[in-house]
Amino acid sequence: MKKIFGLILATVLVFVLSACNSVPTYEIALVTDHGPIDDRSFNQGAWEGVEAYAEEHDITYTYYRPAEDSGSARLDAIRLAVDSGAKVVVTPGFAFGEAVYQAQDEFPDVKFILLDTQPSLDGDTNIADNTVSIFYAEEQAGFLAGYAAVKNGFTDLGFFGGISVPAVIRFGIGFLEGAEYAAEEDDVDVTVHYKYLGTFAAVPENKTLASSWFNSGTEVIFSAAGGAVNNAISAAEEATGKWVIGANVDQQDMSDTVLTSAQKLLKNSVYLVLEQYYNDEFPGGEALTLDASQDGIGLTLDFSRYDTFTEAQYNAILDDLVDGTIIVTSDFTIDINSDLDLTRVTLIFEE
């Protein structure tokens, strides 16, 4: 009887061990900001970087979606990723600050790539040695958007800012300075309607505002406003000859009215830091700001929707940003109404 029991126990152990060994492990993991992986925003951009590096180097990878939109759910998803074998966890977006703050201490042997924010909890910020925070020079991306709009012949522009947080403010400052630079080159006067919406959500009031701007002569609206870009697009589609400039990621496929997008090149940045990790050069403990010189920002490289702005003009102005010939204001604490040197741009700032 003991012998039979022993054989049964051995068989069970072999089965359990075999089952454990067959569970897939994933070395690189991305945790989404609750939304889907194909959100045309941070999740998708970061995922494309993970996918590109992992496929190129034959490394296992996957993504996890939190059960709900909360810090605790994001932390649970990170724990699941680590339990499933993750050595590197990519977390896209400002909502991960609290979860990574806790996870970096809980899992000191795991590396964290945190996009667009720093690990923080209850007012305390700490980038541990196993974490890198990546930021982007939004002011340069906004500059390119404003420059392209004026070079394309537009002289009545609009800016939708979601909430007046630093990243959005820098997008707007750059947009104004880019429009000014192009207006001086082309000897034209430009008007920019400027509004912080107080939300990143697509709400009816935003469409009403966009429609009123378009009806009064505005030709293109730069929307650094999250989901509110849908309001600007809807208004443009109902008008004639009106355009929208997207932000953060390439949003041209959302509508034929999207002229271009002022992008944070998330894919490039995730790929870069993964490459540094696997070359034993992980920049742990650092906050990196990626600009044009590091391929961190840029416009959508599809020039078919422009009338007059060309790829040659884009490459020339991008080179000026790369080599420092043009310096764009990055200080988000300035008074936009009084501290910017605007001579050819008339700013209509709406409270």
C-alpha positions in Angstrom: 0.0 0.0 0.0 2.9 2.4 0.9 4.6 1.6 -2.4 1.4 2.3 -4.4 0.9 5.6 -2.5 4.5 6.5 -3.1 4.1 5.9 -6.8 0.9 8.0 -6.9 2.7 10.9 -5.0 5.7 10.8 -7.3 3.4 10.9 -10.3 1.5 13.9 -8.9 4.8 15.7 -8.2 6.1 15.1 -11.7 2.8 16.4 -13.1 2.9 19.5 -10.9 6.5 20.2 -11.8 5.8 19.7 -15.5 2.8 22.0 -15.3 4.9 24.7 -13.5 7.7 24.4 -16.1 5.2 24.8 -18.9 3.8 28.1 -17.6 5.2 30.8 -20.0 7.4 33.5 -18.6 7.8 36.9 -20.1 11.0 38.8 -19.7 9.7 42.2 -20.8 6.3 43.4 -19.7 4.2 46.5 -20.3 1.4 47.4 -18.0 -1.3 49.5 -19.7 -2.8 52.6 -18.1 -6.1 50.6 -17.8 -7.0 51.4 -21.4 -6.5 49.1 -24.3 -3.1 48.4 -25.9 -4.3 50.0 -29.2 -5.4 53.3 -27.6 -3.5 55.5 -30.2 -1.8 57.1 -27.2 0.8 56.1 -24.6 -0.1 52.5 -24.3 0.2 51.9 -28.0 3.3 54.0 -28.5 5.2 52.3 -25.6 4.0 48.8 -26.7 5.4 49.4 -30.2 8.8 50.0 -28.6 8.6 46.9 -26.5 7.4 44.8 -29.5 10.1 46.2 -31.8 13.0 45.5 -29.4 11.8 42.1 -28.2 11.1 40.8 -31.7 14.4 42.0 -33.0 16.3 40.3 -30.2 14.1 37.2 -29.7 13.0 38.1 -26.1 9.7 37.0 -24.6 7.3 39.9 -23.9 3.7 40.6 -23.1 1.4 43.2 -21.6 -1.0 43.3 -18.7 -4.1 45.4 -18.3 -5.1 46.5 -14.8 -8.5 45.3 -13.6 -9.7 48.9 -12.9 -8.5 52.5 -13.3 -6.7 52.8 -9.9 -3.3 52.9 -8.4 -3.8 49.7 -6.5 -4.9 47.9 -9.7 -1.8 49.1 -11.5 0.4 47.8 -8.7 -1.4 44.5 -8.8 -0.8 44.3 -12.5 2.9 45.0 -12.0 3.1 42.3 -9.3 1.5 39.8 -11.8 4.1 40.8 -14.4 6.9 40.2 -12.0 5.4 36.9 -10.8 5.3 35.9 -14.5 9.0 36.4 -15.0 9.4 40.1 -16.0 12.9 41.5 -15.6 11.8 44.9 -17.1 8.4 46.5 -16.7 7.3 49.4 -18.8 4.7 51.7 -17.4 3.3 54.4 -19.7 1.9 57.6 -18.3 1.6 59.9 -15.3 -0.9 57.7 -13.6 1.8 55.2 -12.7 3.7 57.5 -10.4 2.3 56.0 -7.2 2.4 52.3 -8.3 6.0 52.5 -9.5 7.0 54.4 -6.3 5.9 51.3 -4.3 6.9 48.6 -6.9 10.5 49.8 -7.2 11.1 49.1 -3.5 9.1 45.9 -3.5 11.0 44.5 -6.5 14.6 45.8 -6.3 15.9 43.3 -8.9 13.3 44.4 -11.5 13.9 47.4 -13.7 11.1 49.9 -14.3 10.8 52.3 -17.3 8.3 55.0 -16.4 7.1 57.4 -19.0 6.1 61.0 -18.6 6.3 61.2 -14.8 8.4 60.3 -11.7 7.7 57.8 -8.9 5.8 59.7 -6.2 3.6 59.1 -3.2 2.0 61.6 -0.8 4.2 64.4 -2.1 7.5 62.4 -1.9 9.4 61.8 -5.1 12.1 59.2 -5.5 13.6 57.6 -8.6 15.3 54.5 -7.3 18.3 52.9 -8.9 16.2 50.3 -10.6 13.9 53.0 -12.2 14.3 55.5 -15.0 11.8 58.3 -15.7 11.5 59.4 -19.3 10.2 62.9 -20.2 9.9 64.6 -23.5 10.6 68.1 -24.8 7.0 69.0 -25.6 8.0 72.6 -26.3 10.0 71.4 -29.3 7.2 69.2 -30.6 4.8 72.1 -30.2 7.2 74.4 -31.9 7.3 72.1 -35.0 3.5 72.1 -35.0 3.2 75.9 -35.0 5.9 76.3 -37.5 4.3 73.7 -39.9 0.9 75.3 -39.6 2.1 78.8 -40.6 4.4 77.5 -43.3 1.4 75.7 -44.7 -0.3 79.1 -45.2 -2.5 79.2 -42.1 -2.6 82.5 -40.2 -5.6 81.9 -37.9 -4.7 79.2 -35.4 -6.2 77.6 -32.3 -4.7 75.8 -29.3 -6.7 73.4 -27.1 -4.9 72.6 -23.9 -6.5 70.0 -21.7 -5.5 70.9 -18.2 -2.7 73.5 -17.5 -0.1 70.9 -16.3 3.5 71.4 -17.3 3.5 69.1 -20.3 0.4 70.8 -21.8 1.8 74.3 -21.1 5.1 73.5 -22.8 3.2 72.2 -25.9 1.3 75.5 -26.0 4.4 77.7 -25.5 6.2 75.8 -28.3 3.2 76.2 -30.6 3.3 79.9 -30.1 7.0 80.3 -30.6 6.9 78.0 -33.7 4.2 80.1 -35.2 6.1 83.3 -34.4 9.3 81.9 -36.0 7.5 81.0 -39.2 5.6 84.2 -39.3 8.8 86.2 -39.1 10.4 84.1 -41.9 7.3 84.6 -44.2 6.6 88.2 -43.1 3.0 87.5 -42.2 0.8 88.2 -39.1 -0.8 85.4 -37.3 -3.6 85.1 -34.7 -3.7 82.3 -32.1 -6.8 81.5 -30.0 -5.6 79.8 -26.8 -7.7 77.9 -24.3 -7.2 75.5 -21.4 -10.3 73.3 -21.4 -10.1 72.1 -17.8 -10.4 68.5 -18.9 -8.9 65.9 -21.1 -12.3 64.3 -21.8 -14.4 64.6 -24.9 -17.4 66.7 -23.8 -19.9 68.6 -25.8 -18.7 72.0 -24.7 -15.3 71.4 -26.4 -16.9 70.7 -29.7 -19.1 73.8 -29.4 -15.9 75.9 -28.8 -14.0 74.3 -31.7 -17.0 74.9 -34.0 -17.2 78.5 -32.9 -13.5 79.0 -33.7 -13.8 77.4 -37.1 -16.9 79.4 -37.9 -15.1 82.6 -37.0 -12.1 81.9 -39.3 -9.7 79.6 -37.4 -8.1 77.2 -39.9 -6.4 74.7 -37.7 -6.6 73.7 -34.0 -3.7 72.1 -32.2 -5.2 69.8 -29.6 -2.9 68.9 -26.7 -6.0 67.7 -24.8 -6.2 63.9 -24.6 -9.6 62.7 -25.6 -10.8 66.2 -26.4 -9.1 65.9 -29.8 -12.2 64.0 -30.8 -14.2 67.2 -30.3 -11.9 69.2 -32.5 -12.0 66.5 -35.1 -15.8 66.3 -35.1 -16.0 70.0 -35.5 -13.5 70.0 -38.3 -15.3 67.2 -40.1 -18.6 69.2 -40.0 -16.8 72.3 -41.4 -15.1 72.8 -44.8 -11.4 73.1 -45.2 -10.6 73.0 -41.4 -7.8 71.0 -39.8 -6.6 69.5 -36.5 -3.1 68.9 -35.2 -2.9 65.9 -32.8 -0.5 65.5 -29.9 1.6 62.8 -28.2 1.2 60.1 -30.8 0.4 59.9 -34.5 -3.3 60.6 -34.8 -3.6 61.0 -38.5 -5.6 57.7 -38.9 -8.3 59.1 -36.7 -9.6 61.4 -39.4 -8.7 62.9 -42.8 -8.9 66.3 -41.0 -5.8 65.6 -38.9 -3.0 67.5 -40.6 -0.2 66.1 -38.5 0.7 65.2 -34.9 3.2 66.7 -32.5 4.6 63.5 -31.2 6.4 62.2 -28.2 8.3 59.4 -29.9 7.4 56.8 -27.3 8.4 53.8 -29.4 11.9 55.2 -29.9 12.4 56.0 -26.2 11.3 52.6 -24.9 13.5 50.9 -27.5 16.4 53.0 -26.4 16.2 52.2 -22.7 15.6 48.5 -23.4 18.8 48.5 -25.4 20.6 50.3 -22.6 19.4 47.7 -20.1 20.5 44.7 -22.2 23.9 46.4 -22.7 24.3 46.8 -19.0 23.9 50.6 -19.3 20.5 51.0 -17.6 20.3 54.7 -16.5 18.7 53.9 -13.1 17.9 56.7 -10.8 17.8 59.3 -13.6 15.1 61.5 -15.1 15.8 61.8 -18.8 14.3 64.4 -21.0 14.4 63.4 -24.7 14.4 66.1 -27.3 15.0 66.4 -31.0 18.7 65.6 -30.7 17.8 62.2 -29.1 15.0 61.4 -31.5 12.5 62.0 -28.7 10.0 64.2 -30.5 8.8 65.0 -34.0 5.9 65.5 -36.4 4.1 62.8 -38.3 6.2 62.0 -41.3 3.4 62.0 -43.8 3.4 65.2 -45.8 0.6 64.4 -48.2 -2.0 66.5 -46.3 0.0 69.7 -46.5 -0.4 72.3 -49.3 2.9 74.1 -49.1 4.9 72.8 -46.1 7.5 70.3 -47.4 9.7 67.5 -46.0 12.8 69.6 -46.9 11.5 72.5 -44.7 10.7 70.1 -41.9 14.2 68.5 -42.0 15.8 71.9 -42.0 13.9 73.2 -39.0 14.4 69.9 -37.2 18.1 70.2 -37.7 18.1 73.7 -36.2 16.5 72.2 -33.1 18.9 69.3 -33.0 22.0 71.5 -33.2 20.7 74.2 -30.8 20.4 76.9 -33.4 16.8 77.3 -32.2 16.1 77.2 -28.4 12.5 76.9 -27.4 11.3 78.1 -24.1 10.8 75.1 -21.7 9.9 77.1 -18.5 6.3 76.3 -18.0 6.0 78.8 -15.1 6.2 81.8 -17.3 3.3 84.1 -18.0 2.3 83.2 -21.5 0.5 86.6 -22.0 3.5 88.7 -21.1 6.7 86.8 -21.0 6.9 85.5 -24.6 8.5 87.6 -27.3 5.7 87.6 -29.8 5.7 90.3 -32.5 4.0 88.7 -35.4 1.6 86.6 -33.4 -1.5 88.1 -31.7 -2.5 85.9 -28.8 -6.1 85.7 -27.9 -6.0 84.0 -24.5 -9.4 82.7 -23.2 -9.8 82.0 -19.5 
